[in-house]
Amino acid sequence: MSSLNHQLLKNGLVNLPRASPTVKTTVEELLFKDAEEHHCYFRSSGFHNHLSHHLLAAYDLGASEGVLRKIYEEEAKTQRPIFLEETDKDAVITDENLVQYLGNQNAYGAFCRFFKRRVYELGAVQAVEEYIFSPTANEGSKAMLYRLVAGALHPFIQIGHGLEFGNLVLVATGLAQAAVHIVRFQPTFASVAESEPSMLEILRQVYNSPVLHPVMPYDNNALISTRMKDALTGGRAEEIQRICSQINLDNLSDDGYSAKVKEIIWACTLLMFASGKPGKKPRLDFFLMHLVTSSMFLKSYVNSLQVASHKADLIRAYVFTMILLLLSRGRPIIKPELVMTYTEKPRPPNSHASSYYQPDGTALGNPLQDADYNPWPALVASSLHAPDSHVLKTMRTLVYAAREFGDTLPGGVDGAFLRDDAHEESHPGSSQLDGSLFVRAAGMTLDYMGWVVHGQPAREDWDRSALGWDDAWLDEN
């Protein structure tokens, strides 16, 4: 077999200018090296290799070659080899025996070989449609669609990068990554209702459901695997299926799918940034953050997939996972009025000092004044150097969302009002939401995780307290 093309054949969705002519070939080289040498888990307990995601987020936001190489050098230190044991190299996966290797970490390298060949033969999109969405891929225990959205959506993110940037190797490794994930539940959806709720109305139903209350008592030491299992107990799985069955995607146009993706990005942003407590310091949840970083890839999927039913299946699977993750965090309530109190002019520490900006008298305006200040350059510049890849990935989604939806005026967010009552808000304060949500969220991200090029140390981790439980807030530390 000829080797699979490892070039980036497309620009990213943000596509800020490159720092030099060598940046593209550098990131291609590093991505290929990661794909050839490293496993998708850097720990056997299921901690994911984020190296390719970090590189591409940095590349898309204009990182220099030096920063890209430093990202690789730092993250490569902790990676495991693509074949965990010498005997793993002997496995030969075919269409006939594929099922016996599903969910097996030790088969990742063999799956990479198999899917590189299939992507070479079929092309990226057809390979994804055949091995993720087809009836054959989901019969019995195969459940490839729900392996795609398992593991806090990491296989979905991996293939999403491949589709967005036109990188065939990332599609193949993403298929391999999906194949070694474990499925805990494979939902089925009933026929849809004629009246379709918005994503914000879907969230309202989740909050109002007496079935979907948080599992008690709160255990601050519970693992995410335990919380995810609990979120499927006591009729919750069936209730999530019922709610998701209302998402009517039949005969949807391209514009209709784009509108649905837009609603999901708004909802995911609110789940991460509007789920705090009034009077308490903001917390940014690690798992809700993955909804933000993954949501923008829905655009690349719906633009790439050729079969309409596959697009519909993906969106339902994504929303099911969104609700499941929300329940695993204790069903934190979004508070639009709270998130809109955070500044829409976030600044680095000490940015009002006279040495930070020294506008000449001939300058038009003064960036020390909010009226003349655009926060985005400083936000992007600092996030490029954050040691935690999720900071940069979150920032990339927020930059994209601000560009696409930043002109939205108060009352203009899809789902801000109920479809059956145009005068009732879907959530208290939802009519106040506007396109400044994304720059407010970007400022919250760096205020929380650290403006590392402005003298602040990087925070060690995101919040993992499962902030939806009231008891999670008893300890402010």
C-alpha positions, 0 to 999 in steps of 0.5 A, spaced: 500 500 500 502 507 498 503 511 504 497 515 506 498 523 505 499 526 511 499 533 509 494 538 511 489 539 505 485 544 508 485 550 512 482 550 519 476 554 521 479 560 524 485 560 520 489 566 523 495 568 519 502 563 519 508 566 523 512 564 517 512 560 511 515 553 514 509 553 520 505 548 515 510 543 514 513 543 521 506 542 523 505 536 518 511 533 520 510 533 528 503 530 526 505 525 522 511 523 527 505 523 533 501 518 529 506 513 527 509 513 534 504 514 539 498 511 542 491 514 543 492 513 551 498 516 555 495 512 561 492 505 561 486 508 565 484 512 559 487 519 559 488 521 552 493 523 547 492 530 546 498 532 542 495 532 535 489 537 538 494 541 541 498 542 535 492 544 530 489 549 535 496 552 536 497 552 528 490 555 527 491 560 531 497 563 528 503 559 533 510 560 531 514 554 529 518 554 535 511 554 539 509 548 535 516 544 537 515 546 544 508 543 544 511 537 541 517 536 546 513 537 552 507 532 550 511 527 547 515 526 554 508 522 557 506 518 551 506 511 550 508 507 544 503 505 539 504 498 540 504 497 548 507 490 547 511 487 542 506 481 541 501 487 539 505 488 532 502 481 530 495 482 530 492 483 523 485 486 523 480 485 517 473 486 516 471 479 518 475 479 525 474 487 527 469 485 532 473 481 536 478 487 537 473 492 539 475 496 546 482 493 546 487 498 548 492 493 545 489 493 538 490 500 537 496 500 533 493 494 529 487 498 528 491 504 525 494 499 520 487 497 518 484 504 518 490 507 514 489 502 509 481 503 508 482 510 508 487 510 502 482 505 499 475 509 500 477 516 502 476 519 508 469 521 508 467 514 505 471 510 510 467 514 516 461 513 513 462 506 512 465 504 519 462 509 524 455 510 521 453 504 517 448 499 519 453 494 519 458 498 523 453 499 529 450 492 529 450 488 535 456 490 540 459 494 535 456 500 536 461 504 533 457 511 533 457 511 540 464 509 541 465 515 537 462 519 542 465 515 548 471 518 552 469 525 553 468 525 545 475 524 544 475 520 538 469 525 535 475 530 536 480 526 533 476 525 526 473 532 527 480 535 526 482 530 520 475 532 516 476 540 518 484 540 516 483 535 510 488 530 514 487 523 512 492 520 517 488 523 523 481 520 520 485 513 520 487 514 527 481 517 529 477 511 527 482 507 530 481 511 537 474 510 536 474 502 535 478 501 542 473 505 546 468 502 550 461 503 550 456 503 556 450 504 553 447 504 546 441 509 545 435 508 541 430 514 539 423 514 537 419 517 532 420 525 533 415 530 535 412 535 530 414 541 534 421 541 535 424 544 541 431 548 541 437 546 544 436 551 550 429 548 550 432 541 551 436 544 556 430 546 560 426 539 559 433 536 562 432 541 568 425 540 569 425 533 569 423 529 575 427 523 573 434 527 571 435 529 578 442 528 581 444 521 584 445 522 591 449 523 596 454 527 593 461 523 593 467 528 591 471 522 590 467 519 585 471 517 578 468 520 572 466 513 570 462 512 576 458 518 575 457 516 568 454 510 570 450 513 575 447 518 570 444 512 566 440 509 572 433 510 575 430 511 568 435 516 566 437 513 560 430 512 557 428 519 559 434 522 555 432 518 549 425 521 550 428 528 550 433 527 544 427 523 540 424 530 539 430 533 535 427 533 528 432 532 523 428 529 517 429 533 511 433 538 514 437 542 509 444 544 509 442 551 512 438 547 517 444 543 519 448 549 520 443 552 524 442 546 529 450 546 530 449 553 532 444 552 537 449 546 540 455 551 540 451 556 544 448 551 549 455 548 550 458 555 551 453 556 556 454 549 560 461 551 561 461 558 563 454 560 565 453 554 570 457 557 576 453 560 583 452 567 584 456 570 589 462 565 588 468 565 584 467 562 577 469 555 576 470 551 569 468 544 569 473 539 566 468 535 562 463 541 560 469 544 557 470 538 552 463 540 550 466 547 548 472 544 545 468 539 541 462 542 539 465 546 533 467 540 529 460 538 528 460 543 522 466 539 519 462 533 520 455 535 517 459 539 511 463 532 510 458 527 511 454 525 504 448 521 507 443 525 511 441 520 516 448 520 518 448 527 520 442 526 523 444 520 527 451 524 529 447 530 532 442 526 536 448 522 539 452 528 540 446 531 544 445 525 548 452 525 550 452 532 552 446 531 556 449 525 559 456 529 561 451 534 564 448 529 569 455 526 570 456 533 573 450 534 577 446 537 572 448 544 573 443 550 572 445 555 566 444 562 569 445 567 563 444 573 567 450 571 571 455 570 565 453 576 562 455 580 568 463 578 567 467 583 563 466 583 555 473 587 555 477 582 559 485 584 560 491 581 562 494 583 569 497 590 569 494 592 562 492 599 565 500 600 567 503 606 563 508 601 560 503 596 557 501 601 552 504 607 550 500 610 545 503 616 541 499 623 540 498 621 533 495 614 535 487 614 533 484 612 540 487 609 546 487 602 548 487 603 555 480 606 554 475 600 554 472 604 548 478 603 544 480 596 546 479 589 542 480 584 547 481 578 542 489 579 540 491 579 547 487 573 549 489 569 543 496 571 544 496 568 551 493 562 550 498 560 545 503 559 550 498 556 556 501 549 558 494 545 558 492 544 551 485 545 553 486 552 554 488 553 547 482 549 544 477 552 548 480 559 546 479 556 538 472 555 539 470 561 542 474 565 537 470 561 532 464 562 535 465 570 536 466 570 529 460 567 527 455 569 532 458 575 535 454 580 532 447 577 535 443 582 539 440 581 545 433 576 544 436 574 538 439 567 540 435 561 537 431 558 543 432 565 548 424 564 548 420 558 548 417 556 541 410 556 544 410 562 548 414 568 545 414 572 551 417 567 556 424 566 556 427 559 556 431 560 562 431 566 566 436 571 563 436 568 556 433 574 553 439 578 555 444 574 552 448 577 546 454 575 542 459 578 547 458 571 551 464 568 547 469 574 549 466 574 556 467 566 556 474 567 553 476 572 559 473 567 564 478 562 561 484 566 562 482 569 568 481 562 571 487 558 568 492 564 568 495 569 563 501 565 563 505 570 558 503 576 563 506 574 570 501 569 572 502 562 573 498 556 570 493 553 574 494 546 575 487 543 573 480 545 571 474 544 576 473 537 577 468 537 583 462 536 579 459 543 580 452 541 579 451 538 586 450 543 592 455 540 596 461 541 591 460 548 593 461 547 601 469 548 600 471 554 596 478 551 595 
